[in-house]
Amino acid sequence: MTPYAILLITIVSFLLNLHASDRLTRIATKSFAANFSGDEIAEKILKAQKHPHIKIRQTDTIGDHLYDPLIKVIQLGPDVFGCKTIYSVAVGSHEACHAVKFQYFRFFSVPVAFIVKFVFIPLFILSFFIKAPFLHGMVLFLYASLFLMKLLIEVLDEVRINRLSIKILNQNHFISLTELCETKKIYRFFNYTYFASLPLKIVLNR
């Protein structure tokens, strides 16, 4: 029963993630125009928060947006870098806030990924063929633990960064109130995707 329940949760998460990806594509392509591009708003936030040493670079892959704390670089894809839309502002501001308030406990994602790959996944697959209560109990315990760890390490941190982004944008008056409202809408959808895709990311080890 345990592996099938986890599989069902994963399938639901996969379907929600498909819907979210389609919606996100439409948001990115049909987003309202803004006065700043993603890299410009990120640069403004970094300067305002006294982090001018952080570099901003463009990547060649759409959707490839992240802050690398090891080399102190914000990477923005072509759909954000140089694009003056509310979506670009939301993403650029989000990544800049990661640089400003990076939580180093996110490095715990590395051992979590190791546990998923070499412990949870093998036991999860094995539980479909062996109906041992101890094995199923172990799989359920691991799944619940990994769910909680990813929730605390990744998802809640992303939600916190979105809140910080709105706070900084509002305090510094970088964008208009109308743009701020639209940015909040985008962040609410981002938050939905973080929670909806969490079960899928555990099984896929992402």
Sequence and secondary structure as in RCSB ss.txt:
>XXXX:A:sequence
MTPYAILLITIVSFLLNLHASDRLTRIATKSFAANFSGDEIAEKILKAQKHPHIKIRQTDTIGDHLYDPLIKVIQ
LGPDVFGCKTIYSVAVGSHEACHAVKFQYFRFFSVPVAFIVKFVFIPLFILSFFIKAPFLHGMVLFLYASLFLMK
LLIEVLDEVRINRLSIKILNQNHFISLTELCETKKIYRFFNYTYFASLPLKIVLNR
>XXXX:A:secstr
 HHHHHHHHHHHHHHHHHHHHHHHHHHHHS  B SS HHHHHHHHHHHTT TT EEEE SSTT  EEETTTTEEE
E TTTTT  BHHHHHHHHHHHHHHHT  GGGGGHHHHHHHIIIIIHHHHHHTTT   HHHHHHHHHHHHHHHHHH
IIIIIHHHHHHHHHHHHHHHHHT S HHHHHHHHHHHHHHHHHHHHTHHHHHHHT 
